[in-house]
Amino acid sequence: MSAKGLFISFEGIDGSGKSTQVGRLADALRARGHDVIVTREPGGSDGAEEIRALVLQGDPDRWSAETELLLFTAARRDHLERLIRPALAQGKIVICDRFADSTRMYQGLSRGNLRATVDQLHNLMIGVEPDLTLLIDMDPAKGLARAKGRQGAEERFEDFGADLQEAMRAGFLDLAAEYADRFVVIDGARDMDAVARDILEAVGQRLDQSGAAP
């Protein structure tokens, strides 16, 4: 699907600094002449943004893991149809703050032990993986403190506490080993400039491999 463009996803535990690094990477790539689209999950399209409010706000026990899985998949399908596929077909670089790997963690392993179901539904309804996934790895306690410090409305998953964050970190590192062909693990415990440099280097290598212009 992404033969013309390049599809990059960012993953990591809550508070790992993904959103900041997404913006920095987009700015750096645009400065080099690339056409870049920045998006997020859940969200990225009008319908998916409506679902985002349903799954990220409210009581932690608002939805079962199974119901969450269906909601996230519906949001991702709409996002894929309306934004990701068209942008890649136009040769753009799409940078997405979270994609299917987050579902594999949050609903697939850490809450409901539904990994097989997640993969079946993903294969049936999505069928797409990023060309490159950047995993920002950091200590779960520090990440959770940073996430809770934002004091925003979208803290439903942070409210599950430190145990979930520990499981998430281990799970993401396992995914990085499972999908080693597309994952690059970035040490997020350093200053933001060092993290950004490593990310840009990894993306530059993938762009060189793909022969993407300019």
SVG drawing of the C-alpha trace seen along z (x, -y; Angstrom):
<svg xmlns="http://www.w3.org/2000/svg" viewBox="-19 -24 41 40">
<polyline fill="none" stroke="black" stroke-width="0.4" points="0.0,0.0 2.8,-2.4 4.9,-1.8 4.8,-5.5 4.8,-7.1 6.2,-6.1 4.1,-5.2 5.8,-5.8 4.2,-5.1 5.3,-6.1 4.6,-3.7 5.4,-3.7 3.9,-3.8 1.9,-6.8 4.1,-9.8 7.0,-8.5 7.2,-11.8 5.8,-10.4 3.7,-13.5 6.6,-15.8 8.9,-13.7 6.2,-13.3 6.1,-17.1 9.9,-17.4 10.3,-14.7 7.6,-16.3 9.3,-19.7 12.7,-18.1 11.4,-16.2 9.5,-19.2 12.6,-21.2 14.2,-18.6 11.5,-19.0 9.2,-16.1 5.4,-16.3 4.4,-15.2 1.0,-14.4 0.8,-14.1 -2.0,-12.1 -2.9,-10.1 -4.9,-7.2 -7.5,-6.8 -8.5,-9.6 -7.2,-11.2 -10.6,-11.4 -13.8,-12.9 -15.5,-9.6 -12.4,-8.3 -12.1,-11.5 -15.7,-10.9 -14.8,-7.4 -11.6,-8.8 -13.8,-10.6 -15.6,-7.4 -12.6,-5.3 -10.2,-7.8 -12.5,-9.6 -14.6,-8.4 -14.3,-5.6 -11.5,-3.0 -14.2,-0.3 -16.4,-2.1 -15.8,0.6 -14.7,4.2 -11.5,5.0 -13.6,6.7 -15.8,3.6 -12.7,1.4 -11.2,3.6 -14.2,3.2 -14.3,-0.6 -10.6,-1.0 -10.8,1.1 -13.8,-0.9 -11.8,-4.1 -8.7,-2.7 -10.7,-1.5 -12.2,-5.0 -8.8,-6.6 -7.2,-4.2 -9.8,-4.9 -10.1,-8.6 -6.6,-9.8 -3.8,-7.2 -4.3,-5.4 -5.0,-8.6 -1.9,-10.3 0.4,-7.4 -1.0,-7.1 0.0,-10.7 3.6,-9.9 3.4,-11.6 5.1,-10.6 2.4,-9.8 3.5,-10.0 1.0,-8.4 1.0,-8.8 0.1,-5.1 -1.3,-2.5 -2.2,1.2 0.6,2.1 -1.1,0.1 -4.2,2.2 -2.1,5.3 -0.9,4.1 -3.8,2.4 -6.6,4.7 -4.5,7.7 -2.3,8.4 -2.4,6.1 -6.1,6.1 -8.0,8.9 -5.5,11.5 -7.1,11.0 -3.9,10.9 -5.1,13.6 -8.5,11.8 -6.7,8.5 -4.6,10.0 -7.5,11.8 -9.6,8.6 -6.6,6.6 -6.0,8.9 -9.6,8.9 -10.4,5.2 -7.0,3.3 -4.4,5.5 -1.7,2.8 1.4,2.3 3.7,-0.8 6.9,-0.8 8.7,-1.9 7.7,-1.9 9.6,-4.0 9.3,-2.7 10.3,-5.3 11.3,-3.2 11.4,-4.6 10.8,-3.8 7.1,-3.3 7.0,-5.2 8.5,-8.3 6.2,-8.0 3.1,-7.6 4.1,-10.6 4.6,-12.7 1.3,-11.6 -0.7,-12.3 1.0,-15.6 -0.7,-16.8 -4.1,-16.8 -6.1,-16.4 -9.5,-14.8 -8.1,-11.8 -6.6,-9.9 -8.8,-6.8 -5.9,-4.4 -3.4,-6.2 -6.0,-5.6 -5.4,-1.9 -2.1,-2.6 1.5,-1.6 0.9,2.2 -0.5,1.6 2.4,-0.6 4.9,2.0 3.1,4.7 2.9,2.3 6.6,1.6 7.4,5.3 4.9,6.0 6.1,3.2 9.7,4.5 8.4,8.0 6.6,6.6 9.8,4.9 11.5,8.3 8.6,9.9 8.5,7.3 12.2,6.5 12.1,5.7 10.1,2.5 10.7,1.6 13.5,-0.7 13.8,-1.1 14.8,-4.6 16.0,-5.3 13.5,-7.9 15.3,-8.5 17.6,-11.1 17.1,-14.7 14.7,-15.5 17.4,-16.6 19.3,-13.3 16.0,-11.4 15.1,-13.5 18.5,-12.9 18.2,-9.1 14.7,-9.2 15.8,-11.3 18.7,-9.0 16.5,-6.0 14.0,-7.6 16.7,-8.8 18.0,-5.3 14.6,-4.0 14.1,-6.7 17.4,-5.8 16.3,-2.2 13.0,-3.1 14.5,-5.5 12.0,-8.1 12.4,-11.6 13.6,-14.2"/>
</svg>
